[in-house]
Amino acid sequence: MMLTWFARDESPVLIGPRVTLRAPRLADYTQWRDLRRLSRDFLKPFEPRWSESDLGPRVFSARLKRGREEARSGTDYSFFLFIREGGAEQLVGGITLSNVRRRAAQFVNLGYWMGQPYAGQGLMTEAVGLAVPFCFDTLGLHRIHAAFLPDNMASRRVLEKNGFREEGFAEHYLQIDGKWADHVLFGLTRERYEAGRRHGR
């Protein structure tokens, strides 16, 4: 993994064999809007409810501003996930590292979404594999938390392939598509991450 930083917004760029994770930019707006619009029905069962107005340029600009402020404060990091096609970046999804807690906790929450045309190709598995060492080695955290709907087998596979383990079940945990939904809780500790590195996993 290659790690670089944007001086202007304190956000990292994580580069893997097939994918790049970096902070959203204003120039990404059209790709983001088109991919979210195209994937609406695919994403609807897994996300909080959103409307066409949430795809507007002002909303996108406000998200970018908030994301830069959160990255500077060290509380949240928003990434867009790109593949490289013919020298150009193609947006395929996103990852969010949110609610970074310090002091005795030292954890972060991991969330992600994938555009429908790019699902099932292993791209999110690689992207999470880039985000994990950023959490442990760069941010110096001790745990990563993730949660998914019980029937979301794709998310389960992404997390399991990156060393996460099932840790529990949360009733009515998050509001998804307008309803409070149960979630399976997964976690990855620094100890398990470092043991996996020592054994080449």
PyMOL commands that set and color helices and strands:
alter all, ss='L'
color gray80, all
select helices_A, chain A and resi 26-38+40-46+52-55+57-73+116-118+123-138+153-161+190-198
alter helices_A, ss='H'
color red, helices_A
select strands_A, chain A and resi 2-5+12-15+19-22+77-85+88-101+107-114+143-148+165-176+179-189
alter strands_A, ss='S'
color yellow, strands_A
deselect
rebuild
show_as cartoon
